[in-house]
Each structure stands twice: as structure tokens, then as C-alpha cells.
Amino acid sequence: MTAVLSAVEESELRASVHGIVAEFGNDYFTHCSETLRHPTELWDALAAGGFVGVNLPEEYGGGGMGLSAMNVVAEEAAAAGCPQIMLMISPGIVGSLLARHATHEQKQRWLAPMAAGTRKIAFAITEPDAGSNSHQLATTARREGDKYYITGQKTFITAADQADALLVVTRTGTDARGRAQLSLFLVDRDAPGVDMHRIPMTFEITDKSFTVFFDNVAVPAERLVGGEGDGLRVAFDGMNPERVIIAAICNGVSRYALDKAVSYARERQVWRVPIGAHQGVAHPLAEAKIALEAARLMTRHAAASYDAGAEAGQASNMAKFLAADAAIRCVDQAIEVHGGSGFTREVALANMYEFVRLFKTVPITREMILNHVAQHSLGLPRSY
């Protein structure tokens, strides 16, 4: 049973997380990104406070406060200048679906150390030729006796190098319409036959992306999560939290940027008045603030819907859509307020623009979200 986060608890949670992360700050995030090192010290500090497993069930060492609490943690970390993608991946995606679909033995083995922050699991679903069409996944798992053997390729698997294991979405059959019947397996990262290659990016963050190859990787049958062939339904119980936590991270970055912009607009004087007194500066910031608060409300609604066991797909996708757009707007306007100095390392805004721009496109495009809303919210004919 997920506990409902009271206003007082939420306020205390926000203050605690922000206080911890602010001690590291954006300089730490930037240094880790530029040197391609893991933010281990920050992760350990959050884990020591019990924050990396705040959404996971209490009986397995978590906080028992659901996605609503993880929304707070992810937002506050980003607002303090250190967005943490691993919160979205391990306790967010993987932890959420394990909590709903894993066996008791699997939860004991995987959720307890995940809640403690001592074990991380990456999520491997994307393939080069499947795109958004999960029914076309080609990575296969065939059963022989008490083991499955996985063969195939995954791409853009974020933070695979930080993970102890990968939750891999595979094809274990094909239905009458030729679509993949999917199954999920927990695979040790260092299992024989697993090979990873980092994908170079035009900008780097602490959580790198990898292409992962599986060459006849043997996995014990007890590593199957959920029923065989039921993987798509299982996976969606991780994808909605993914959308929500991405939205939370974007909302946090929006706050980070607006705080910088507003502080500068109050202090910077031209012709003896603060530049924030001019509507040409103030109004775009006000519009960015409105966009941010709308995104935060939808994110909160999506998290609460998921925690209540209600249908959360539409709200989760809308939250991601709104939050990514708001973050791009907030960071861009914050740079504009600072003028040329907005591109300097000292001000530390331009690097955050690249970061949030990523989430306009991944893990699901704006177009696919609009397709989903058009079909499921408006009842229009399916377009794909």
C-alpha cells in the first residue's frame, strides 16, 4: 500500500533533498559530465538518507511513498543543479515494475539492495530497427530446459555501465498478426556474451548511453519477470514512471534556470534600473513560470494517478510533453536574460539547455505523445 505524502512530509522531503544536493551543486554535475565519471558521491549521499528508494515498498527496504515522492526527489535534485537520470532508470522504471510484477523472491533479491542504493539496474528495450514500435523487437530469448538464451542488440541503453544488471525486453514468440510476444529478463551486466559499446554524443552527461550486444547469453528461468509473453503489459508499468520522473527532472531544471534568471534580473542594472523592471525581460520570464507550473501540476497528477492504480498513461505522457517544453523555454529565456554571459561556464546555463533539449525527443517523441492523446483522449482514428 502506497502511503499518501502529506503537505508537511512533502515540504520536509523537498528541503532535505535540496539541502543534500546543493552541497554538490552544478559544478559537481558539470565536472562529472565532462570527465565521464559516475556521480557516486552524490548517489551515496542520497542513498544514505533513504531517498533513492523512496518510491519502493517498505517491506523491501523502500520508503513506501510511491511515485509522488520520487517526483519530489528527482525535481529537487535537478533544481539544485544536479539532475539524476539514474533515479528515473533504476528505482523509477525498473523498481516500479518489479514492485508490481516480480515474485517475492525476486523482490527480496533485487528491490532491497536497490532501495539501499547498493544495486542499480538499467532498462534495455530500444533497438536500432524497432523505434517506437515495440511489437517489432528482434532480440530473442529461447528456452532450453531451465535456462533462456538471449541473442540480439539494444541501443541507447542509458547508464548501462553503472548498472549491476540489465532488465532486458526480448521476443519469446510471435502472435497471429506477426507481432512480438515480449518477455522481460534480469541479466547480469557482466554475464558471458554481454558486450557494451559507448555511443559518443555531441554533449556528454554523467549517464552515458551504450549499444549492448547479447550473444547467446544464458539466463536462469527464475530471472523472468512477469509471465512469458506478457512483457509489454509489464514494461508499461515502468514506462509511465519513466515519463513522470523525466518530467520531474525537467521541472527541476526549469526552477534552477528561472532562479538564476530572476536573481540576475533583480540585480543587473542598466540606466539605473534593474533590467527585471522592463516588461521585455519580465513578461517572457512570467510566461516561462506559467508553463513550468502547468507542467508541475500535470506531473503531480500523473504520479498520484499511478500511485492510486488508476490509468496513468495519458497524464504521464502529457506531463513529459509539458515539462520538456517548459524546461527548454525556461533555460532559453534564462540564457537570454544573461546575454552573452549566459553561455559561460560560470553562469552554467547553456549546458543545461542541451540536457533538457534531449527530453523533447526521448524516450518518446512529441509526435508519438500527440498520437496517443489524439487516439485515447479525443477518440480520433489511430494514425499509425
Buried (B, 14 or more C-beta within 10 A) or exposed (E): EBBEBEEEBBEEBBEBBBEBBBEBBBEBBBEBBBEEEBBEEBBEBBBEBBBBBBBBBBEBBBBBBBBBBBBBBBBBBBBBBBBBBBBBBBBBBBBBBBBBBBEEEBBBBBBBBBBBBEBBBBBBBBBEEBEEEBBBBBBBBBBEEEBBBBBBBBBBBBBBBBBBBBBBBBBBBEEEEEBBBBBBBBBBBEBEBBEBEEEEEEEBBBBBBBBBBBEEBEBEEEBBBBEBBBBBEBBBBBBBBBBBBBBBBBBBBBBBBBBBBBEBBEEBEEEEEBBBEEEEBBEBBEEBBEBBEBBBEBBBBBBBBBBEEEEBBBBBBBBBBBBBBBBBBBBBBBBBBBEEEBEEEEBBBBBBBBBBBBBBEBBBBBEBBEBBBBBBEEEEEEEE
